[in-house]
Amino acid sequence: MTRSAFIHVQHLLGTGHVLRAAAIGRALAARGVSVTLATGNTLPPHADVAGLEVVELPPVRAADARFKSFLTPDGKEIDETWKAARRQAALRAFTARPFDLLLTETWPFGRRPFAFELEPLVATARAMKAPPLVAASIRDILVRKQQIWKEEQMAELAEAFYDRVLVHSDPDFIRLEDSFPFAERIAPLLRYTGFVDTSSGRPDAPEGDGDDEVIVSCGGGAVGADLLAAAIDARPLSRRASDCRWRLLAGHDIDAATFDTLSAKASDGLVLERARRDFPSLLARARVSVSQAGYNTALDILRAGVPAVFVPFAQIRETEQQQRADALQRHGRAVVTPEAALTPESLAAAVDDALTLPKHQFAVQTGGAERSADILIEDLERRR
């Protein structure tokens, strides 16, 4: 009998969450599981959903990095009527047929503003006559909360409703307790999978692209314009990289007006374009990488073995990228420049410092999507 899985994912600014969820979905599908991916935002162009049934819930994105206001594609803030319709759409998709597995990406360890949808979804699963296995998928580092009770509530929800929590990290590199004070409380639920590599199946870049270049990237989402602007002015200031081409990759959600403004500033030796699916192969050929410190980008950089500058996204109370960047710096794999101190001069100096680092691959456990699928199938077999 064919098993079936329902994966819920909500990405808000960046694209890493949906790319990881899709990778796990593809790994399950490769093992004979019928997978439905319910996405709460528009899929990015570079998302690989081959073999998955995609359910597009009414889309919503974060207005900014405060994650306090959420907007529909036409720019309207969501209200209670919208929330009711969205909750109904998610429950309708989940109850359309029996599922053996419910996997929630991030929740209950984040996405608190979407409790209106996710709490009923998980409760519905638990109330079924034959409830599915309920699992959570979380990245290596969680964003710390200012109120400790919010983090304790995360653990309480996991204990009450979840059978498994998958942590997509190498425990010898980053452990959940580094960013979550109640990790020991939910230890029986935890399984480390290794990092989820979303670069598989990506095409190689055309010949010449990336060769000895400085690759400046800010993920596939809506943030990073300040980093791109600083990079444009940093190129002539660099002592070790002013002689090569700098390729700047803007996320697909950076608006057209901002993209055009950056493009107007670009001069000879600079290329500005949108994020590319062949990004990993560009890194493998590059002289140095300049980026934020998102999960997928950091993993691509580790695999490429390229010297790196990280400017961690740290607006408002974001802590996740800073922790990841600091860990890589401790391992001698990167130079870190704080976002608050970003200038063309500081970025040029960081590039020069990074080019003194050796170019080598860092031994880190990957295969997280495949290991996640294996763990979930093992859990299903035990329940059987």
N, C-alpha and C positions, 0 to 999 in steps of 0.2 A: 504494500500500500504506500502511495506517495505521501510523504510528509509535506506540510505546508507551514509557511512562516509569514508573519505580518511584522514589518519593520516600520516604526514611526520615527521620523527625523524632522527637526525644525532648525534650519540654519537662518541666521539673522543678519550678520554683516559679512563674515567670511564664508568660504565654501568648504572648509575642512570637514565639518560635521557630516554633510551630505555625501562627500566623497568617501569617507570611511564607511558610512552606512551602506553605500552602494557596493563597496568592495566586499564587505561581509555578505551582503546579499548575493553577489556573484559567486562567492566561495560556497555558500549554501546551495545555490542552484547547480553548481558543478558537481555536487554530491547528491543530486537527485531530488532536492527539496524545491517545491513550488513556492516562489517568493513574491510577495506583494510589498512594494515599497511605497509607503504613504508619505509624501513630502509636503511640508507646510510652507514652502517658498518655491519660487520658480527655479527649476533645475539650471545650473550653470551650463554653458555650451560644452565644457570639457568633461562633464560627468558621464561616466560609462555605465549605462543601465542595461546593457545587453543581457537578455535572458530573464529580466525582471518585469513583472507587471507593475506599472507605475500608476499610483492613484494621486492625482494632483488635488490636494485639499485647497480651499480658498487661500490664496497666497498672502503672506504678510512678511514685512521686514522691519528691522529696527530703524528708527529715525536717526539715531546716532549712537555713540558708544556709551551713553548713559543707560541704555536699555530700559528706559522708562516709558517711551512712546513708540507705538508700533503702527505702521502704515500699510494700507493696501496699495496695489499697484497704481491707483489713481491719486495717491497722496492723502487719502482720508485716514484719520485716526480710527482705530477699531473701537467699537462700542459694545454694549451688552447684546444688542441684536446680532451683530457680527459674530460675537463669541458663541451665541446659541447656535447659529447656523454652522459655524465651524465645528463645534462639538458634535452636532448631529451628523455632519458629513463624515467625521472620523469614526464615530460609532457605527454608522451605516456601512462604511467600508469594512470595518472589523467584523461585523456580525453578518456580512453577506454570505459567508460560508464558514465552516469550522476550520480553525487554525490550531496546529499543534504547538506553535511557538509564537509568543509576543515578545518582541525586542524593542525597547525604547532607548533611543540614542540620547544620552545625557541625563534625562529624567530618571530618578528623582534627585540627582546630584546637581541640578541646574534647571534652567527653563521654568523657574518659579512663576513668572507671569502667565504661563500656559497651563497652570494647575487646573484651570476651568475645563480643560479638555483631557489632560493626561490622568488626573485622578479618576474621573469617570471611566476612562478607557481601561485602566488597570483594574478598577473595581468590577467592571463588567466581566473582564476575563476571569477574575477570581470567583465570581458568583455563578459561573457556568456549571452545568451538570458535570461536564468533563472539562475542567479548566486546562488551558494550555500551560506549558512551561513559560514562566514570566522571567525575562532577563533584561539587564541593563547593560549598555555599552558606553564606557567612558574613556576619555583620553588619559594620558599620563599624568596630567596636572589639572586640578580643579581650581577655579577662582575662589579665593578665600572670601568669606562673608564677614561683615563687621559685627554682626550679632551671632554669637556662638549658638544660640538656640535654633537658628536656621540650619546650621550644620548638623546639630543633634537631630533635628526633625528629618533631615535627609536619611540619616541612619535608621531612624524609627520607621520610615516608609519602606526602606529596603528590607528591614527585618520583617515587617508585616505583610508585604505583598510580593516579594521577589524570591526566586529560587536560585538565581545566579547573577553575579556582577562581574562582567568582563572588563579588565583594566588593560588598555592597549599600550603597554610599556614594557621595557626590559627592567625587571626588578633590581638588577645589578647597576642600573644607571639612574632610574628614578622610581621611587616607590610611592604608593598612594598616601602613606602617612606623612610624606613630605609636604603635602598640601591639604590633607583632610584629617582633622584631629580625632575622628571617630572610626578610623580604619580598623583598629583592633576589634571594635565592637561588631563589625560585620565581616570579620576575617573568614568565618565558615562559608560565606557566599563568594569570596573573591577567587578569581583565577587570572593570573597574568598571561597575556597572549603573545607578548612581543609587540613591536610597533606595526601598525597596519600600513603597508606600503601601497599607496594609490598610484604608483607610477607604472605598474605592469600594463602591457598592452599599448603604451604610449608610442607614437611614431618617433623615428629618429629625425633630428633637424636636418634641413637641406645642407648640402656640402658647403662648408665655409661659415655657416651661422654658428656663433658661439666660440669660434677658434680664437684663443688668447684674448677673449673679451672680458670686460667687467659686466656681469649680469646683475642688474638692479631690479628687484621684484618686490611686490607687495601683495602676493596672493591673488586669488580670483575675485575678491569681493570689492567692497566700497571704500576701503580705507587705504592710506598710504600715499596720498597725493603730496604731502609735505616731504616725504622721503624722496620721491621722484624729483621734486623741485630742487631740493638740496643737492641731489646727485648731478643735475644739469650744471650747477655752478661749481661743484666740487672737482669735476674732471680736470680743468686746467691747473688746479691747485695741487694735484697729486704728484709726488716726486717719482713714484714707481709705476703709475698707470695712466699718465696723461698722453702716452704715445699709442694707446690702443683704443679700440672702439668700445664705447659704453652702450650697452643695450638695455633700455628701460622698458619694463613690462608692467602695464597698468591693468588693474582688475577690471573685469567686464562691467561691474556695477559703478565704477567711477564715471560720473556724468560726462556727457559729450562736451559741455562748455569747459569743464576743468581739463579734459583731455586736450581740447583745442588750444587752451592757454599754455599748457605745457609744451605742446608741439611747436607753438610759435617761438618758444624760447630755445628749442633744440638747435644746435649748430652742427657744423661738420664734426664728424667723429662720434656723433650721438644718434641713436636710433630709438624712437619711441613707438611702441606698438602695444596691442592688447595682450593679456596673458595667453600663453601658448601651451597646447597639449604636449609639445616636444620639449618642455622645460627641463626635464631631467637630462636629456642629451646635451642641451645647451650648457648646463652646469658641468657636465663631464669634460667639456672642451675648454672651459673658461679659465682665465687667469685668477679671478677672485669673484666671489658672490657677495652682494650687498642686499640685505633683506630684513624684513621683520622676523620674528621667531615663532611663527605659527607651526603647528604640529607637522603638517605635510611638508612644508618648505624645509624645516629643520632636518627631517628624515631624508629628503632628496639631497640635501647638502652633505649629510653624513655619508650617504651611499656614493656620491660623486667623489668624495675626498678632497673637495676644493677648499682653499682657504676662505674664511667667511668673516664678514662684518654683520653683526646683528644690531638692529635698532628696534628693540622690542616695543610692540604696541602696548602702551601703558596709560592710556587716557582714563580719566575718572578713577575707578578702583580696580582696574585690570591688573592682575598679578601673574597670570599664567605664563605669558611669554617672557617676562623678566626672569622667572624661575628657570625656565628652559634654557634661555640664553646664558644665564649664570652657570648652569650645569655644564654646558658645552665649553664655556670659557675655562672652567676648572679643569676640564680634560684637555686643555690646550688646543681646542679645535676652532676657536673663534675669538674675535675681538668684539667687545660690547660697547656700544655708544648709547647712552640714555636718550630717549626720545625728547625729553624736556631740554636737553643740552644740544640738540641737533642743529648744526650750522654747516654750510659748505666746508668751512675750515676744519671742523671736528670730523666730518665725514671723510675728507681727503686724508687726514692724519690717520684715521682708523683703517682706511684701505691700505695705506703704506705699512702700517703695523701688521696687518693681516698677511701681507705678502712676505713677511719674515717667518710665517708659520710653515711647517712642512706640509706638503700635499700628500695625504695618505687617507685610506679608508679607515673608519672607526668601527671596531668590532661591536656591533649592537644587534640584539636579537630582533629580527623582523619576522615576516610571515604571520602577522597578527590576524589577518582576515581568515586565512586558512586554519590557523589554530583555533580561532573563535568558532568557526563552523564545526570543527572536530569536537570541541568541548560541548557545544550545544547538542550535537547529535548523540554524543555519549550520554548526556543528561537525559535526552529523550528516551534512549534505550533503557536506561535504569528505571525510568518511570513506567515503561512498558512492562 
